[in-house]
Amino acid sequence: MYPVQIRELSPVRVVAIRHVGPYEAADAALERLWDWLRERGPIPAGLRVFSIYHDDPALVPADRLRCDAAMYIGPDVKSDDVVTVREIPGGRHAVLMLEGPYSRVPQATRWLIETWLPRNGQRAARAPFNEYLNDPQAVPPTALRTDICLPLVG
């Protein structure tokens, strides 16, 4: 149903703002992160934008779900009173490249975890993260590209 590749990903050092609550309400954390970035000056070259999920919504109540809105903006950034420096661990990942509106991400993620993993004899090492590959202000929703990255055991 979706294209999936197994890839070895490098760790990524990011700045992040934590959101606690339903994942679909995490846009406020991302907006705060963009505001923080804009206050620092021009948008740096090589900017990468992520959502990092920590909990399984099938097991954790929606009001206790944790995720981080995160960005890679360069190697020298430090934590402050707004952002925390974190690392997205590298390693072997199932990567589903989704083209289309962000509203399709939850369905594609469920398919990756519930259908693709067991069909391919794989196990998840932890919750997935998403990398947003293009600018939603520059392309129509149908052209948005998102890598849904699921860390694998082994």
N, C-alpha and C positions, 0 to 999 in steps of 0.2 A: 504494500500500500504506500509506503514511503521509502525513499532511498536511504540506506544506512551503510556506513563504512566503519570498520574498526580501525582506529588510528591511535598512534602514540602521541600524546599531547605533552608539551612542556609546561612546567608550572608557570603561573602568571601572578605577579605581585600587583595587587589592586588596592585602591581606596574604596571604602564601602560604608554605607549607612544601613543599619539593621531596620527591618520592618517586622513587627509581630502582629499577626492577624491574618485574615483571608488573603491568599496570594493575589487574588484579583484586585485587591485594594493597595497593592504595593507601589502604585504610580506616584504617590506622594513622596516616598523615599527617593525615587529616581529624580523627581523634580527638585528636591532639596539638594541632591548630589549635583545636578546641573547648575543650580544657583551657586553652590560652593565653587564649582569649576569656573563659572563666569566671573566671579569675584576675584579670581586669581589672575585674570588677564586673558589673552587670546587662547583659543582652544588649541591644545598642543597637537603636533603631527603625531600620527600613530595612535590616536585615541581608540580604545576598544571599550565596548559597553557590555555588561553582563548582568544577569540575574542569577544568584546562587541560592539554591534551595537546600534547606537543612532537614525538613521533615516530610513524611509521607502523609498527604491529606486523607488517606484512607485509615490512618492509625491515630492521627493527632487532631484534636478538635480545632476547627477553623480559627477560633480566637487565640490559639496558642501556636499556630504555624509561624516558623521563622524563615525569613529570606533576607538576602542582602542585595541592594542595588549597588553595583560596583563598576569601576572604570580602571583601566590601565592607562595612566597618563605619563609614565616615565619612571625611571628607576629611583629617583631621588626624593620623591614625595614622602612626607611623614604624617603620622597620625596627629590630629589636633582636636579641638573641642567639638568638631562636626563630624569628621571622618575617622575611620580606623583603617590602618593598613592590615591587609589580610593576604593570604596566598591561596590561590586556587591550585590544588595539588595536580601535578602532571600524572602521566601513566597511560595505561590502555583504556580507551573510551569507545563506546558505540556512539557514533555521531550521525544524527538524523538531520539532514539539511531540509528545512521547511521553507517553501516559497509561498508567500501569501500573508494575509492579515494576522496580526498577533493573536486575534481571537481564536485562531486554530491551534495555537501552541499547546493548551491543556489536553486537547484530544490527541494530538500527535505524541505528546509525552506519555499519556496513558497507553497508547498503542505500543510505543517503544518498550515500556516496562512490562505490560501485561501480555503482549503478543510476541513481539520480536525476541525478547530475552529467552523465554522458554523454548521457542521454536529453534533457537540457535544455540541452545545448551550453555547459555551464559548466565552469570549472576552479577547483580549490581553490588559494587563496593560501598556506595553511599548514594545520596540523592543527586539528581542531575543539576547542571547549570546550563544557562542559555547564553550564547553570544550573539549579539545583534549585529549583522554584517553590513547593513547600510542604513542610511539616514531616513527616518520616517517623514521628515519634512522635505526631502528631496525626491522621493519616489512615491507612486501611488501604493495603497495597501496591498494590491495584488502583486507588486514587485518586491515587497519586503522579504528579506532573507534572514533566517534564524537558524543557527546551529544549536540543536538540543544535544548536549554532551552528557552521556551517562557513564560514570566511572565503572569499570569492570573489575571483578576479582581476577587476579592472576595476570 
